[in-house]
Structures are given as structure tokens and as C-alpha cells.
Amino acid sequence: MGKDRVPIIIEVEPHYAQVPATVKIVYDRHTQTYKFHATYAVSVDEEQDSGNVVSVDMGEIHPIVSFDGKDATIYNGRSHRSIVQYRNKFLARINQKLSRCTRGSRRWKQLKATKKRVLAKLARQLKDCRHKITSRFVSTSNKEEVQTIVLGDLTDIRQSINYSKKSNQKLHQWSFSEIASQIQYKAKQIGIKVKTESEKYTSQTCPSCGHRKKPSGRTYKCSECDWEGHRDIVGASNIWTKYQGWLFNPVVGAMASPAGVRFNWHLCRLDSWSPFMGLMSKKSR
């Protein structure tokens, strides 16, 4: 560096304080800003004890629903979903307009530029939303001294089910793979192991008695023991018990009021949120 040049000081999180393996400054032509990319070498002890375990059920409306054996937390993804829905409508409109234009014409070029600009903006918004949700989840797991995160694996389910056209579109646009990748990457940085467990029948099995029944809507109600709860939390708790090797979870009744986290788009941050009041408790008659 020349003597007349002023050094650029970039503040980083404490766990990034070590010297990076590579550093690169890149220019983002969409935002017209420069970005700092750093790569760190990470060493993780794969033989560490599993310790505290938290399971994750991933879905379209709630990208992350976690369960630690007693308490459940729902991460609301409706902001992410609304952006995807807006993107679909925008694409339908802009493509219809493009189809009416002569390829290579001035109007066609204007529409193509608009399409590229808007899609890039929406992609950044979706990425930011996923980043904040996964960062909060991993940060919370670290504070609670979680040693292992168990992600629900949907591979077998997707290959065995014949979806409708609308469901196939939702599944294709569902970003659970990106969310899973971000959780794995961020967890590895701080030494948390990440495992996978099949989600097969997890949303259909009563966590109280083990009876299997396909849920109707977002609520699971057991026809055998009358236990009632949100099916995503049922899924997360059953992923947890499957990983532990148990038939059903004897402490599931403790989930009387699950915590909630949702993305506040106007403030570009995550806020606490109370999604349910006593939904996970057994219905009294």
C-alpha cells in the first residue's frame, strides 16, 4: 500500500477476528456498491458429544420451526412468501408484455432491463430475509449451548409424492435448501454439528401417543387422545424424538405457548411474535 493511501478498516464479528484465508473486494453492478468477501478456514471437532439437541422442521409459511425437547419456536416466513408471490405476478405481467413486443425493439429492451432490475432487487430481499432468519436461529442455538442441530430431510417425501401443478410450483420456489445450507454453514463456524433426519410421517404422528393421522389444515388433532397442536411444531418435535430414538415425546405437553419470531420488513429486522396461545396443550373436555 502506498504511503499516500488511507487504509480501510472493516469491523467484523468477534468469531471472525482471526486472519482470513482469502480476501477479495468485488463490485456489485446491481447495487453499484463494493463488497468485501473474506474466506476463513474452519476447524470443527466432529467427535464432540451431541449434548443439547434442537430439531428443525422447514416449511413454506414457517421456514424454521425449532424444538429442543421442551420448548418450540416458530420463525414466520410470510414476508418471504409475499415477496415470492409478488415475483410470480410480476413475471407473469412482464412476460406478457414482452410477448407483444418485437424482439430487439426499443420497447423490448426497456422491458428486459426492467425485468432484470426488479428480479435482482427481489432476489436481494429474499436473500436478506433468509440471512436474518437463519442468523437469529443459529445465534439463539449458540446462546442456549446447543451442540447438535437436526434438520428435517424431505428428499424421500418429494420423490414419492405426486404433486399438483400449483404444489409443484411452490415446492420448486421453496427455499428450504438455501435455508438448510445457511444453517449448516453458520453452525459449522461456531462448532455446532448439523445432522439430518427423515421427515416421513413426522407431521402425521401424534407426539403424545404415537397415533398416526394426516392433519387437516395447519392444526393436528389426534383422534385417539385428543391432543391438539400446530402441525409444524408436531413435525419438529417428532424429528427430535426420531433422532433421539424414542417412540414419542413424553415432555411434549410442556409446549403450552411456543415462542415466535417474524421478519419486520419495514424495519428490516426480526421481532418477537406470539403466534399461538395455548395451542400446543392437550384439549380439556
Buried (B, 14 or more C-beta within 10 A) or exposed (E): EEEEEEEEEEEEEEEEEEEBEEEEEEEEEEEEEEEEEEEEEEEEEEEEEEEBBBBBBBBBEBBBBBBBBEBBBBBBBBBBBEBBEEBEEBBEEBEEBBEEBEEEEEEBEEBBEBBEEBBBBBEEBBEBBBBBBBBBBBEBBBEEEBBBBBBBBBEEBEEEEEEEEEEEEEBEBBBBEBBBEBBBEBBBBBBBBBEBBBBBEBBBBBBBEBBEEEBEEEEBBBEEBBBBBBBBBBBBBBBBBBBBEEEBBEEBBEBEBBBBBBBEBEEEEBEEBEBBEEBBBBEEE
